[in-house]
């Protein structure tokens, strides 16, 4: 079963979307559906599902990252030293 959905766009946005869709060989509707699916799959790819997945994620971070994370006291010292030096004028 299919359902029609109305999307409110201003003219410039509609034209930009339409041109991109045409460049990809798609209708505007097909391009919008693809964009929506892409967003859904990107979100689910980054979601962590449960304790096991979370442990695996942190284990992969430990393998990838080298060195040690400074403790909070060290962060505060860096912040305070920066304050004492003043603004860089940027």
SULFEN-V22598 format. One record per helix or strand of 3 or more residues. SS is the DSSP state (a for helix, b for strand). FROM is the first residue (numbers start at 1). TO is the last residue. Records with the same first field share a line. If there is no record, write none. Layout:
SS->FROM-TO ; FROM-TO
This chain:
a->11-23 ; 28-46 ; 50-64 ; 72-85
